Amino acid sequence: MARVRAFWHHVVRGYSYEICGECGRPVEQVWLTDNQLWQDVMGHEGGLLCIPCFDAELEDRGLLVRWKPVVEGRATRP
Protein backbone atom coordinates (compact mmCIF):
# COMPACT_ATOMS: atom_id res chain seq x y z
CA MET A 1 0.00 0.00 0.00
CA ALA A 2 2.91 2.37 0.74
CA ARG A 3 4.13 2.11 -2.86
CA VAL A 4 0.66 2.92 -4.21
CA ARG A 5 0.40 5.97 -1.94
CA ALA A 6 3.90 7.12 -2.87
CA PHE A 7 3.08 6.76 -6.58
CA TRP A 8 -0.13 8.74 -6.12
CA HIS A 9 1.62 11.55 -4.23
CA HIS A 10 4.51 11.80 -6.72
CA VAL A 11 2.76 11.24 -10.03
CA VAL A 12 -0.86 12.32 -9.54
CA ARG A 13 -0.39 15.13 -7.02
CA GLY A 14 3.01 16.20 -8.30
CA TYR A 15 4.46 16.09 -4.77
CA SER A 16 8.25 16.21 -5.15
CA TYR A 17 9.43 16.06 -1.56
CA GLU A 18 10.11 13.29 0.95
CA ILE A 19 7.75 10.31 1.19
CA CYS A 20 7.66 8.00 4.22
CA GLY A 21 9.15 4.60 3.47
CA GLU A 22 6.64 2.88 5.75
CA CYS A 23 3.23 4.40 4.96
CA GLY A 24 3.90 6.17 1.62
CA ARG A 25 2.54 9.51 2.80
CA PRO A 26 4.38 12.85 2.63
CA VAL A 27 6.77 13.63 5.46
CA GLU A 28 5.26 16.94 6.48
CA GLN A 29 7.62 17.98 9.27
CA VAL A 30 11.39 18.19 9.22
CA TRP A 31 12.75 16.23 12.15
CA LEU A 32 16.00 14.69 13.33
CA THR A 33 17.06 11.99 15.73
CA ASP A 34 20.47 10.85 16.82
CA ASN A 35 22.11 8.12 14.76
CA GLN A 36 22.01 5.50 17.50
CA LEU A 37 18.24 5.77 18.07
CA TRP A 38 17.62 5.66 14.31
CA GLN A 39 19.76 2.53 13.92
CA ASP A 40 18.06 0.92 16.92
CA VAL A 41 14.65 1.50 15.34
CA MET A 42 15.45 0.98 11.65
CA GLY A 43 18.31 -1.50 11.87
CA HIS A 44 20.35 0.49 9.33
CA GLU A 45 21.46 4.05 8.56
CA GLY A 46 19.27 4.86 5.56
CA GLY A 47 15.60 5.43 5.03
CA LEU A 48 12.96 8.00 5.76
CA LEU A 49 9.98 7.85 8.12
CA CYS A 50 7.26 10.29 9.07
CA ILE A 51 6.84 11.06 12.75
CA PRO A 52 3.74 8.83 13.23
CA CYS A 53 5.51 5.81 11.68
CA PHE A 54 8.67 6.41 13.74
CA ASP A 55 6.55 6.68 16.89
CA ALA A 56 4.74 3.45 15.97
CA GLU A 57 8.06 1.64 15.53
CA LEU A 58 9.18 2.85 18.96
CA GLU A 59 5.87 1.84 20.54
CA ASP A 60 6.22 -1.67 19.04
CA ARG A 61 9.51 -1.90 20.97
CA GLY A 62 7.95 -0.66 24.20
CA LEU A 63 9.65 2.73 23.96
CA LEU A 64 8.21 6.22 24.19
CA VAL A 65 9.71 9.33 22.62
CA ARG A 66 9.09 12.88 23.77
CA TRP A 67 9.15 15.48 21.01
CA LYS A 68 10.23 18.98 21.91
CA PRO A 69 10.41 22.02 19.68
CA VAL A 70 13.76 23.74 19.21
CA VAL A 71 14.26 27.13 17.59
CA GLU A 72 17.25 27.05 15.24
CA GLY A 73 16.91 30.41 13.55
CA ARG A 74 14.56 33.20 12.66
CA ALA A 75 12.33 33.14 9.63
CA THR A 76 12.42 36.26 7.53
CA ARG A 77 9.27 37.49 5.87
CA PRO A 78 9.27 39.51 2.67
Contacts in CASP RR format, 6 or more apart in sequence:
PFRMAT RR
TARGET T0000
AUTHOR 0000-0000-0000
METHOD contacts of the structure
MODEL  1
MARVRAFWHHVVRGYSYEICGECGRPVEQVWLTDNQLWQDVMGHEGGLLC
IPCFDAELEDRGLLVRWKPVVEGRATRP
1 23 0 8 1.000
1 24 0 8 1.000
2 20 0 8 1.000
2 21 0 8 1.000
2 22 0 8 1.000
2 23 0 8 1.000
2 24 0 8 1.000
3 24 0 8 1.000
5 19 0 8 1.000
5 23 0 8 1.000
5 24 0 8 1.000
5 25 0 8 1.000
6 19 0 8 1.000
6 21 0 8 1.000
6 24 0 8 1.000
9 15 0 8 1.000
9 19 0 8 1.000
9 24 0 8 1.000
9 25 0 8 1.000
9 26 0 8 1.000
10 16 0 8 1.000
10 19 0 8 1.000
15 26 0 8 1.000
17 26 0 8 1.000
17 27 0 8 1.000
18 26 0 8 1.000
18 27 0 8 1.000
18 48 0 8 1.000
19 25 0 8 1.000
19 26 0 8 1.000
19 27 0 8 1.000
19 48 0 8 1.000
20 26 0 8 1.000
20 27 0 8 1.000
20 48 0 8 1.000
20 49 0 8 1.000
20 50 0 8 1.000
20 53 0 8 1.000
21 47 0 8 1.000
21 48 0 8 1.000
21 49 0 8 1.000
21 53 0 8 1.000
22 49 0 8 1.000
22 50 0 8 1.000
22 53 0 8 1.000
22 56 0 8 1.000
22 57 0 8 1.000
23 50 0 8 1.000
23 52 0 8 1.000
23 53 0 8 1.000
25 50 0 8 1.000
26 50 0 8 1.000
27 48 0 8 1.000
27 49 0 8 1.000
27 50 0 8 1.000
28 50 0 8 1.000
29 50 0 8 1.000
29 51 0 8 1.000
31 51 0 8 1.000
31 67 0 8 1.000
33 54 0 8 1.000
35 45 0 8 1.000
38 45 0 8 1.000
38 46 0 8 1.000
39 45 0 8 1.000
40 61 0 8 1.000
41 54 0 8 1.000
41 57 0 8 1.000
41 58 0 8 1.000
41 61 0 8 1.000
42 49 0 8 1.000
42 57 0 8 1.000
49 57 0 8 1.000
51 67 0 8 1.000
54 65 0 8 1.000
55 65 0 8 1.000
58 64 0 8 1.000
58 65 0 8 1.000
END
